[in-house]
Amino acid sequence: MSLTHFDPTGQAHMVDVSAKPATLREAVAEGVVRMRPETLALAQGGGAKGDVLGVARLAGIMGAKRTADLIPLCHPLPLSKVSLDLDADPGLPGIRVTATVRTTGPTGVEMEALTAVTTACLTIYDMLKAAEKGMEIQGVRLISKTGGKSGHYRVAP
């Protein structure tokens, strides 16, 4: 299998999507921030810096919108939807972050969904690090994607 971001001589390049039709595309990604139960309680009750989950949600949206500025060969895309769900999970313990990103265009939004999750997780860490430096960001992955030439993808349960 060849990698699309390299030309026949092995040089990195931005993939030409000009001939591809614009179709509805959606990607869902997830990740978790594991922490001690007392740190999770702080996150749920608002930390010293304020509404941890609300700020992380906004950071994730902003991260998705800036993906092309961060990942060198990503196309800038007009995003039609970016939503983040941040759920406290005492069983981890920690916060589960899920991002859904949608566009109508010639290329997918997997990187935008992954960037949204990662940015939200990093923001949770930043806002809670005074309480716990040992938190762990784990399991960042693509859950599903629809649209495009390669069709549908869903991670195995």
BASE-995487 format. One record per residue (C-alpha): chain; x, y, z; residue number from 1. Coordinates in nm, 4 decimals. Layout:
REM BASE-995487
<'A', <X, Y, Z>, NUM> ...
END
This chain:
REM BASE-995487
<'A', <0.0000, 0.0000, 0.0000>, 1> <'A', <0.1304, 0.3451, -0.0843>, 2> <'A', <0.0938, 0.6457, 0.1433>, 3> <'A', <-0.0948, 0.9351, -0.0130>, 4> <'A', <0.1200, 1.2134, 0.1337>, 5> <'A', <0.4336, 1.1042, -0.0562>, 6> <'A', <0.5006, 1.1372, -0.4273>, 7> <'A', <0.6715, 0.8576, -0.6295>, 8> <'A', <1.0160, 0.9892, -0.5288>, 9> <'A', <0.9308, 0.9845, -0.1565>, 10> <'A', <0.8866, 1.3602, -0.1158>, 11> <'A', <0.6076, 1.4814, 0.1123>, 12> <'A', <0.3274, 1.6715, -0.0615>, 13> <'A', <-0.0269, 1.7869, -0.0020>, 14> <'A', <-0.2708, 1.5477, -0.1695>, 15> <'A', <-0.4512, 1.7011, -0.4680>, 16> <'A', <-0.8235, 1.6721, -0.3951>, 17> <'A', <-0.9380, 1.9120, -0.6694>, 18> <'A', <-1.0949, 1.6343, -0.8809>, 19> <'A', <-1.2764, 1.4711, -0.5899>, 20> <'A', <-1.6481, 1.5424, -0.5500>, 21> <'A', <-1.7728, 1.7261, -0.2428>, 22> <'A', <-1.9633, 1.4804, -0.0255>, 23> <'A', <-2.0950, 1.4828, 0.3297>, 24> <'A', <-1.8227, 1.3578, 0.5625>, 25> <'A', <-1.8267, 1.2961, 0.9349>, 26> <'A', <-1.5731, 1.1658, 1.1835>, 27> <'A', <-1.6033, 1.0728, 1.5498>, 28> <'A', <-1.2999, 1.0422, 1.7778>, 29> <'A', <-1.2546, 0.9777, 2.1479>, 30> <'A', <-0.9995, 0.9928, 2.4257>, 31> <'A', <-0.9887, 0.9894, 2.8043>, 32> <'A', <-0.8104, 1.1773, 3.0783>, 33> <'A', <-0.7542, 0.9481, 3.3766>, 34> <'A', <-0.7227, 1.1087, 3.7173>, 35> <'A', <-0.7773, 1.0474, 4.0861>, 36> <'A', <-1.1391, 1.0547, 4.2096>, 37> <'A', <-1.0748, 1.3765, 4.4051>, 38> <'A', <-0.9439, 1.5466, 4.0904>, 39> <'A', <-1.2503, 1.4296, 3.8995>, 40> <'A', <-1.4668, 1.5852, 4.1703>, 41> <'A', <-1.2847, 1.9156, 4.1169>, 42> <'A', <-1.3448, 1.8940, 3.7420>, 43> <'A', <-1.7146, 1.8360, 3.7942>, 44> <'A', <-1.7494, 2.1133, 4.0499>, 45> <'A', <-1.5438, 2.3742, 3.8669>, 46> <'A', <-1.1751, 2.4043, 3.9430>, 47> <'A', <-0.9771, 2.7056, 4.0548>, 48> <'A', <-0.9707, 2.8261, 3.6922>, 49> <'A', <-1.3486, 2.7924, 3.6511>, 50> <'A', <-1.5662, 2.5609, 3.4424>, 51> <'A', <-1.3146, 2.2934, 3.3407>, 52> <'A', <-1.5444, 2.0987, 3.1096>, 53> <'A', <-1.6896, 2.4092, 2.9430>, 54> <'A', <-1.3465, 2.5545, 2.8712>, 55> <'A', <-1.2228, 2.2174, 2.7409>, 56> <'A', <-1.5262, 2.1921, 2.5105>, 57> <'A', <-1.4497, 2.5345, 2.3610>, 58> <'A', <-1.0802, 2.4469, 2.3275>, 59> <'A', <-1.1708, 2.1295, 2.1375>, 60> <'A', <-1.3887, 2.3249, 1.8962>, 61> <'A', <-1.1093, 2.5772, 1.8434>, 62> <'A', <-0.8573, 2.2961, 1.7927>, 63> <'A', <-1.0707, 2.1352, 1.5209>, 64> <'A', <-1.0941, 2.4698, 1.3410>, 65> <'A', <-0.7140, 2.5135, 1.3511>, 66> <'A', <-0.6138, 2.1617, 1.2422>, 67> <'A', <-0.4681, 2.2743, 0.9077>, 68> <'A', <-0.2458, 2.5203, 1.0992>, 69> <'A', <-0.1075, 2.2401, 1.3168>, 70> <'A', <-0.0805, 1.9362, 1.0885>, 71> <'A', <0.1413, 2.0304, 0.7913>, 72> <'A', <-0.0344, 1.8446, 0.5077>, 73> <'A', <-0.3983, 1.8840, 0.6173>, 74> <'A', <-0.6309, 2.0799, 0.3936>, 75> <'A', <-0.8113, 2.3756, 0.5488>, 76> <'A', <-1.1776, 2.2759, 0.5549>, 77> <'A', <-1.5042, 2.4615, 0.6077>, 78> <'A', <-1.6436, 2.2727, 0.9060>, 79> <'A', <-2.0212, 2.2598, 0.9330>, 80> <'A', <-2.0317, 2.0920, 1.2753>, 81> <'A', <-1.7950, 2.0448, 1.5665>, 82> <'A', <-1.9412, 1.9075, 1.8881>, 83> <'A', <-1.7736, 1.7665, 2.1960>, 84> <'A', <-1.9190, 1.5530, 2.4706>, 85> <'A', <-1.7211, 1.5498, 2.7958>, 86> <'A', <-1.8492, 1.2884, 3.0372>, 87> <'A', <-1.7244, 1.2281, 3.3883>, 88> <'A', <-1.6709, 0.8556, 3.4355>, 89> <'A', <-1.6126, 0.7494, 3.7963>, 90> <'A', <-1.5241, 0.4007, 3.6685>, 91> <'A', <-1.2028, 0.5267, 3.5036>, 92> <'A', <-1.1878, 0.7522, 3.7071>, 93> <'A', <-1.1655, 1.0404, 3.4639>, 94> <'A', <-1.3276, 1.2265, 3.1789>, 95> <'A', <-1.4234, 1.0683, 2.8485>, 96> <'A', <-1.4048, 1.3111, 2.5552>, 97> <'A', <-1.5886, 1.2443, 2.2272>, 98> <'A', <-1.5753, 1.4779, 1.9273>, 99> <'A', <-1.7974, 1.4734, 1.6195>, 100> <'A', <-1.6910, 1.6794, 1.3184>, 101> <'A', <-1.8785, 1.7239, 0.9907>, 102> <'A', <-1.8164, 1.8937, 0.6564>, 103> <'A', <-1.9248, 1.8752, 0.2975>, 104> <'A', <-1.6093, 1.8661, 0.0935>, 105> <'A', <-1.3556, 1.6677, -0.1094>, 106> <'A', <-1.1634, 1.5273, 0.1891>, 107> <'A', <-1.2413, 1.3846, 0.5307>, 108> <'A', <-1.2412, 1.5297, 0.8812>, 109> <'A', <-1.0690, 1.2531, 1.0767>, 110> <'A', <-0.7761, 1.4761, 1.1688>, 111> <'A', <-1.0104, 1.7521, 1.2842>, 112> <'A', <-1.1960, 1.5111, 1.5148>, 113> <'A', <-0.8697, 1.3757, 1.6571>, 114> <'A', <-0.7341, 1.7286, 1.7056>, 115> <'A', <-1.0548, 1.8331, 1.8824>, 116> <'A', <-1.0254, 1.5422, 2.1273>, 117> <'A', <-0.6558, 1.5969, 2.1897>, 118> <'A', <-0.6966, 1.9711, 2.2438>, 119> <'A', <-0.9843, 1.9160, 2.4876>, 120> <'A', <-0.7839, 1.6528, 2.6796>, 121> <'A', <-0.4804, 1.8813, 2.7008>, 122> <'A', <-0.7010, 2.1631, 2.8278>, 123> <'A', <-0.8451, 1.9389, 3.0996>, 124> <'A', <-0.4905, 1.8521, 3.2008>, 125> <'A', <-0.3849, 2.2186, 3.2023>, 126> <'A', <-0.6784, 2.3269, 3.4153>, 127> <'A', <-0.6386, 2.0462, 3.6694>, 128> <'A', <-0.2586, 2.0068, 3.6840>, 129> <'A', <-0.2359, 2.2097, 4.0062>, 130> <'A', <-0.4377, 1.9329, 4.1736>, 131> <'A', <-0.2710, 1.6355, 4.0006>, 132> <'A', <0.0292, 1.6249, 3.7716>, 133> <'A', <0.0055, 1.2476, 3.7222>, 134> <'A', <-0.3101, 1.2521, 3.5096>, 135> <'A', <-0.2863, 1.0448, 3.1918>, 136> <'A', <-0.4281, 1.1146, 2.8472>, 137> <'A', <-0.5123, 0.7794, 2.6921>, 138> <'A', <-0.6911, 0.6041, 2.4113>, 139> <'A', <-0.7117, 0.8861, 2.1571>, 140> <'A', <-0.8510, 0.7167, 1.8484>, 141> <'A', <-1.0866, 0.7417, 1.5556>, 142> <'A', <-1.4175, 0.5720, 1.6332>, 143> <'A', <-1.5917, 0.6150, 1.2990>, 144> <'A', <-1.5895, 0.8008, 0.9717>, 145> <'A', <-1.8380, 0.8271, 0.6878>, 146> <'A', <-1.8167, 0.9583, 0.3341>, 147> <'A', <-1.5467, 0.9663, 0.0736>, 148> <'A', <-1.3848, 0.7116, -0.1534>, 149> <'A', <-1.2806, 0.4748, 0.1250>, 150> <'A', <-1.6392, 0.4580, 0.2564>, 151> <'A', <-1.7477, 0.3906, 0.6106>, 152> <'A', <-1.5182, 0.2933, 0.8963>, 153> <'A', <-1.6120, 0.1933, 1.2502>, 154> <'A', <-1.3717, 0.0681, 1.5136>, 155> <'A', <-1.4365, -0.2902, 1.6200>, 156> <'A', <-1.6157, -0.3097, 1.9576>, 157> 
END
